[in-house]
């Protein structure tokens, strides 16, 4: 059962994060508008479909059609999968961050008029992937830190969970339904989101710092002045 905490202020959220070091070897955070359903994009339409073959074909197409935009390192299946996730190809990866303030920003941004959620996921080192196997052959949900150099991933302290298709249940199982998942849920009410974003901005967490390119900077300036 997931423990649920209602957040009433920025200070309360920061204080709530003090529990993180006590939760496990590696603690990750995810901010989102939707309630639970912690599934990767490839599984959200129908979690019962085994998409493994289709995912492999999608990556083959990415290599074939995007060869001029990919490096030699991207021919490694792990690197290609993570790059595909970064550029919004549907994959079995789900975005997380090791920074709770980054997760809070993603929970609040572009959803001022509705409640949002931050999830804390505590994983032990048994959740690390077996890199000698394909990402499509992992027997359980893994945590994975991208190794390729990218300003956005670095700025967002990016991590991923890599989800497996469970042959016994014949579906991708949402993270919150796994028996051994260690999750906390923080509900972010819509009434305090504007104040939270202002406090995050003072802490240097905003569109321009999380998306460190001209488009991110221009979006930040638009928010400030229009």
N, C-alpha and C positions, 0 to 999 in steps of 0.2 A: 504494500500500500504506500502511495506517495504522500509524504508530509507536505501540507500546504501552508504557506505563510503569506498573509496579506501585508503588503508594504504601504505605509502611510506617508513616508517622506524620504528624501534623499539620504538623510542621516541614518534613518532606520535601515535602509537598504545596505549602506556601507557597513553598519554594525552587524547586520545579518550575515555579511560575507566573512566575518571573523571565524565562523564555524568551518570554513572551507579547508584550512590546513588539517583539521581533525577528521576529515571525511575519508581520506584514502591517499594512496600514492600519487594519483594524478586526478585533479579535479578540473572539469571543463564546464563551460556555461553556454547556454543558447537562449537568445531572446527571439520571441516570435509573437505574431498577432493571434495565431490560432491556438485553441486549447488542445494541448497534448498532441496525439497523432504524430509521434516522433518517428517518422518514416522518411527514407530518402525519396527524392523526386521520382525515381523510376517506379516506385511501388505505390504511389499515392492514388493513381487511377484505379488500380485493382491489385491489392496486395497478394491475392492468391495466384496471380500469373507468375510463372517462373520465367523471368526475363533474361536469364543468363545468356542464352544463344543470341538474342536480339542485342544485348549490350555489347557482346563481342563484335557483332557485325557493325554496330554503330562506331566502335573504336576503329575498326578496319577502314570504314569510310572516312573517318577523321584523318587517319594517316594518309589515305589515298588522296583525298581532295584538299587537305590542308598541309601537304608536305612542304610547301614553300614557307610556311609560317611556323614550322616545327623544327626542333633541333634533333641532333643524333640521340641525345638523352631521352627524348620523347618516344623513342622506339622501345624503351623499357615499358612493360605493361603497367607497372605501378605508376611511373611518372606520367604516362599518357592518361591514365584514369584520373589522376589528381588535376592535371591541366584541363581535361575535359570538364571536370566539376567546376573548376575556377571560371571557365568561360560558358557555364550554364547549360552544358549538355546534360541530359537526364542520366544520372548514374545511381549507383547504390551507396553513394557517400552522402553524409549529412554534415553541414557546417556547424562547427563549434568554435569557441575561443577560450583561451586560458585567462582572459581578462574579464572580470565580472562587469566592469563599467562599459566595456564594448558591447557585451550582451544586453545590458540595460538600454543602450542607445538603439540597438536594432529592435528591441521590443517597443520603444516609444516612437521611433521615426515613422512618419507617414501613417500614423494610426491614432491621432489625437482624440478622436471621438469614440474610441472603444477600448475596453480593457485589454491588456496584453499579459504575457507571461515570460518569466525567465526560469529556465531549468538548470539545476546544478546536477551534474552527473559525476559520480565518484567511481573511478575505475582503478583496479590494481594492475600490476605489470603483467598479469596473465591475460589481459585484454590486448596486449601488443600482438601484431600480426606475425605470422610465420612467413618471412619474406622469401623463403626458399620455394614457396608455393604461389600460385597465381592468386590475385585478389578475389577471383571467383571460386576459389577452393578453400576459403577460410571457413572453419566449422562453427564459428560464433561471431558475435559482434566484436569488432576490433576498434581500438583508437589508433590514430595515425597522424603524425605531424609531417606536413609537406616538406620535402627537402629542396625543391627548386627555389631559386631566388626570385622573389616577386615583391615589389614594394607594398602592394595592397595586402597580401597575405601576412607580411611582416607587421604592417601597421595594425592589422586586426588581430594579431596574435593567433593566427588561424590553426585550427586542428580539424580533424574529421572523425566521425565514426563511420566505419565500413560495415555494411549490413549483409548478412547472409540470408539466402533463401532456405527456410527450414523444411527439409524434405518430409519430416514426420508430420508436421502440421500443414504442409503444403501451402505455405505463405511466408511473406516477410512479416515478422512479428514486430509490432511497434515497441520501441524501447521501454515504454512504461508498462508493458505487459510481461516483460521477461522476469522470471522468478528471482534472478540474482541481480537485477538492476538496482542500483542505489541512487535514487533520484529525490531531489527536493524541488518543489514548485513554488515560485514567488509570483503572486498575482499583483499586477501593476494597474491600479484603477485609473481610468481615463482622466479623472479630476486633477491628478497631480502630474500628469505627463509634461505639461508645458514647463512647470517648475523643475522637473527632473532634467529636461533637455537643457535648460539654462544652467543648472549646476554642472552638468556634464561638459558643457561648453567651457565653463570656467576651469575645468580640470583638463582641458585640451582634447576632449572627446567630441568630435563633430564631423560633419561631412568632409571637410577639407583634409582632416588628419587621417580619417579612416579610408578615404579614397584619394590618395596623394597624387593626383594628376590634375590637369586643368579643368576637366569636367567636374571633379569633386570640388575644386576651389570655387568655380563659378556657381555651382549649386549652393554652396555655403553662403556666398555673397548674396545670392538671390534671397535666401532665407532671412538674412540679416537686414536687408534693405527694401524688400518688397512684400 
